[in-house]
């Protein structure tokens, strides 16, 4: 928006609209690539359903929330929220920090046991229930039409209920429901955090709530063929997809580790002090998942991690170097870059910079040669990879950086 030519085009466009005298006021809101991606994603995720919500109470006015209700929903009505007319489960868990963890999970197994008992109606007092956040709620008497909604808490409960929908006792079950309408993303995130605070969620999983994370997942999905890897924004989201090679799945912790090592020069922290990185991330002090960052270095670092791991699996690189794999990622960037690393918020330059790295990574012969050069640096620089202390201190990392730059 600081570009003089762009400002001139905007002012001219606004002026032309105002001269028509058709509008009381003309406001211009910039709509860039990220906004377009978000709008496109919403067209794919928008879901609407109508339920009968008899047993409810209306919550008083809350700032940022247009409507809010708490109540008990019969299973037959709840099924309309989580499944379509063909009895397929809907994709309404994108804003949940974890995907379904499976029926063999102890907690989920306990829920299933309750649902299949003759006293299944006790479920409503044993379970914390389900929280649904929608963009809009249109009530007509007891009929509620909810649009553009997501289940932000209760993914496990919802999936177990769906999986046991044929149970003989399922129609005796009532599900505690919290139904909220808001268009404020910050409030949505706060609701998700608050409703999940009674379950043991790893701190790095909470990063899955940010808008940056959702857009990063879409960025990963823009790649195809051999360059395709999968970002597991929500824990275990690819577990049930047999078409996805598990070696190509990048979890949030490994995204943090590979990015911090490769583009922040912090392999010593992610190797032994990962908790420190996560703590700084949660406090807003770590330069990771920043909304102004380019997505390119995140994907590139994750793809480099995947390629390096594949060489370890094939035996192309000695397994003794696995303990310094994040140091190798850092060295790979240093020895293959054609120019100094741009700032993380310079999207155009960062795309070009990462593109040069990816050209090497997508060529197995060139990638292996570069990684082996990294292992040679580690061997010849005086860095003792067998000394655990060497792996976790900054001065030793600097020895590698200085040697690589020579």
Protein Blocks (a to p, Z undefined) as FASTA:
>chain_A
ZZmklmmmmmmmmmmmmmnopafbdcdddddfklmmmmmmmmmmpccdddddfbccdddd
dehiabdcdddddfklmmmmmpcfkopacdfklmpcbdcebjklmklmmmmmmmmpmklm
mmmmmpgbjadddfbdcdehjbccdehiadfbhjlmmmmmmmmmmpmklmmpccdddddd
dfbfklmmmmmmmmmmmpccdfklmmmmpmklmmmmmmmmmpgcjllccddfbghklmmm
mkbcfklpccfklmmmmmmmmmnopmkmmmmmmmmmmmmmmnopacghiakbcfklmmmm
mmmmmmmmmmmmnopacfklmmmmmmmmmmmmmmmpcbdcddfklmklmmmmmmmmmmmm
mmmklmmmmmmmmmmmmmmnopafklmklmmcfklmmmmmmmmmZZ
